[in-house]
Amino acid sequence: MEWRAAIGRLRKSPAGVAGAIIVGVLILIAVLGPFVAPYGPNIPDYAHILQPPTLRHLGGTDEFGRDIFSRVLYGARISLGVGLLGTVAGLIPGVLLGLLAGFAGGWLDQVAMRVIDVLLAFPGILLAIGMVAVLGPGLVNIVIAIGVFGIPTYARIARGSTIQVIGTDFVEAARAQGSTPRRLMFVHILPNILTPIIVITTLRIAGAILTEAALSYLGLGAQPPTPEWGAILSDAQNYLVTSPYMALLPGIALVVAVLGFNLLGDGLRDALDPRLRT
C-alpha cells in the first residue's frame, strides 16, 4: 500500500478533508476541553438556574445551574473516549477471529462463522442494551457491549479479505520459503487486509458514539452527574418546552461528531479502495 499516495488522494477529497478537520477539532476539544471550560462540569450556580444562553453562560444553565457549555466540553472526552475504546474492543478480537478463520478454513472456519451469524441475528443496539442490562449500567460495561456487537463486522471483513489474499502469489512464495503460519498471517496477510478495516473503523466509531449516547440517554450508561452528551440530552428532555436550549449544544455535538467520522470514512474509502480510483 502506497500510503503517501493514499494521503494525497485523501487531500483531494472534499468529504475526507472536511471529516479529518472535524475529527481533529473534536480530538483537540476532548484533550483541551477541561482546561478551557469556563466552569467545572458539576459546579452549580443557584442564582442562574435554567437560564438561557448569555455571555456569562454561553450555552445556558440546567436545572441545577450548571454551565451546559462546560459540560459539553467535558463530555467530549467521555463520548469520544468510550466510542474509541468500544471500537477497539471489537476490532482486535474480531480481526483476529476473522484472520484465523479465513487462514485455517475447514471446521474452524465453519464454527467461527456460525457463532458470528448468531451475533449478527441480534440488532446491535438491542444486543448492547441487553448486555448492559445484565452487566449493570456504567461506562466500562458500555465499552464491553459496544466491543461485543462490533466483533461480527470485523470478523466478516477480515475473513473475506484473508480468503482473497491467501491465494496470491506472494503468500504462496512465502509459504514455499518455509514461513510459519504465524508469520504468514501477521506479516504477509494482515498488512494487506488493513484497508477495509481502517475504513470500517472510522464508520464504527461514529456508530459507537451514537450507541454510547443512546445508552446513557436511557440511563444505562454514564450516571449522574457525569457530563456525557447522551446523559445531558436525557436531563434536557424534561425541559424541552420551557428551556429547549438545554438540548441544543449536546445535540449539535453528537451530530457533528457522527458527521465528521462518516465523512472521514467516506474519504478514506475513496483514497484506499483501488476500485474507486479514477
N, C-alpha and C positions, 0 to 999 in steps of 0.2 A: 504494500500500500504506500503510495507516494503521498505522505501526509502534508508535505509542503504544497503540493499541487491541490490537494483537497481543501486546505485552508484558503488557498487562492480562489477556488470556486465558491467557497462559503462566503468570502468577501463580496462576491459578485451577486449574491442572493439577497435581495432586499428583506425578505422574510427572515433569513438566517441572521443578517446583521441586526435587524430590529430585535429579534429574540435574544441574541447574545448581549445586546446593550441592556435590555430589560433584566435578564438574568444577572448580569454583572452588577447592576444597580441594586437589585434585591439582595444579592450576597453582601454588598457593601453596607446596606441598611441593617442586615442581620448582624454583621460584625460590629458596626459602629453605633447602631441604634440606641443601645443602653447608655452610651456615653454622650449622645447628643440630645436625648429626650429631655424636654424641659422639666418634667416631673417624674417621680417614681411611679411605677405602674399601679401600685396599690395604696398610694397616699391620698386620702380623702380631702375634699375641700367642701366642708358642710355649708359654707356661705355661698357656694355656687353649684347647688345640686340641679341636675337636669337643665343646665344652661346651654343655649345654642352656641355655635362657634363664635368666638371673639378673638381679639388679639391676645388675651390672657390664656385662653384655651382654644387652640386653633381648630380642634375637632369637636369642641363642646365637652360636656361632662356627663357622666352617667348618673344613676340613681344614688350613688354614694359620693358624688362629687369628684370622682377620679377622672383624670385627663385622658380622653379617648385617644388623642393623637399619640401620647406617650405609650399607652397600652398597645396600640397597633405597632409602634416601632419595636417595643419589646417582643411582641408576638411574632414578628418576622423571624426571629432566631428560632423560636419553638416550632412554628409551622414548617419552615424550610428544613430545619434540622430533622424533625420527625419524618418528613417526606423523603429526605435523602437517605436516612438510616433505614427506613422501611423498604425503600427500593433496593438498597444494597443487601438487606437481609433476604430478599427474594432472588437477587441477581446471582450471588455466589453459589448457593445450593442448586438453583435452577440451571445455571450454566454447567456446573459440574455434573449434574444428573443427565442433562441432555448430551453433553460431550461423551460421557461414559456409555450411555445407551446407544448412541449413534456409532461409536467406535466398536463396542463389543458385539452389538447385534444379538440375534438369537433370542433365547428365553429371557435374558436380562432386559433387552430392549422391549419385549412384549410386556413384561411385568411392570417396568417403569412407565410405559405409555398408558397402561390400564389404570395405574394409580393417578396419573396426570388427567386422564379422562374423567375419573371420579371427581377430582378437584374442579375441573372445568364445568362439571354439571351444576355447580352452585354459582349463582351470580356473586361476583367479587364482594360487593358491599354487604350482601346478606351473610356471606361467609365470615367477613370481618366482624359484623355485628354479633354473630353467634359466638365467635371466639372470644371477643371482648366481654360478652355477657357471661361466659364461663370463667374466663381468667380474672375478670373484675376490671373496673374502669381504671384508666391510668395511661400515661403516655408510653411507658415501656410495653404494655400489652398491645397498644395500638401498633407500635413498631413490629411486634411479632405477628399480629394479624395481617398487616399490610405485606409483610415478607412472605407469609404462607400463601396468600392468594396471588402473589406475584410469581411464585415458583413455576406454575404450569406454563405461563407465557414464555419465560426464559428457557425452560426445558424444551419446549417445542421448537423454538427458534434455533437453539444450539444443536439439537438433534438433527434437524433438517439441514442446517449448514454443514454439520460434520459429515453427513452422508454424501453431500455434494463434493466436499473437499477430499474425503478419504480415498477416492479412486483416482485422484490426479497423479500426474507423472512424478511430481517432486515428492509426494508422500510415498509412492511406490519405490522411488530411488532411495529414500531414507530408510525404508524398511529393508531393502536389499543390502544396504550397507551395515545392517545389524542394529539399528536404533531400537531401543527398548519401547514397549508400549507406552510407558510414561513419557518418554521423550517425544514419541510420535504425537501424543495427544497435546502436550503442553508447549512444545517447541515448534512443531510443524503444522499442527491443525488449529489450535486455539488462536494464535495471532491472525489466522486467515479467516476466522469467522466473527471477528470483533465488529465489523462494520454494521450489520443489522442489530447487534447487541447494543452498540453505542447509541444508535438511533432510537431504538425502543426504550432505552433507559431514560432519555430526556422526556419522552412522552409519558412514561410511567411515573416519573417524579411529579408531573402535573397531576396525574390521577391520584397519587399518594397524598398530595397536599389536599386535594378535594375530599378524599376519604377521611383523612385525619380531621379536617374541619367539620365534616358531616357527623362523625362520631362524637366530637366534642360538642357540637350543637345539640346532639341527642342526650348529652350528659354522660357519655361512655368514655370520653377522652380526658382532656385537661379538666381538672377540678378547680372550683373557685378557691382562691381569687386569681388563679394563673391567667396571665394575659395572653390568650390564644385567640386567633381570629374567629374560629367557629364558636368558641365559648362567648366571645364578645357579641357575636350575632345572636346567640341564644339569649343573652341578657337583654339585647335590644328589642327582641320580638314583642316584649310586653309593653313597649313604649312607641311602637311604630306610628300610632295615631297622633300622640301628643309630642313625641320627640323623634321624628324619623331620621334625624341627623346621626343618631347613635349607630345606625346600621350602615351609614354611608362609607366611612373610611375602611372598616374591615371588609365590607363587600367589594370595594374597589381594589383593595389589596389582593383579595383572592382572585378576582377576575384578571388583574394584571399578571399575577404570578403564573396562573394557568396559561394565559395567552403567551407569555414570554417563553415558557418551556415548550409549548406546542409549536411556536414559530421557530424556535431553535431546532427542534426535532425535524421540522419540515426542511429547514435549510441544510441540516446535516444529511438528511436523506438524499437531497438533490446533489450534494457535494460528494458523497461517498458511494452512491449507487451507480455503477458504470452503465447500467441500462438507461439511466435518465440523463446521461451526459449528452450534450449537443456539440 
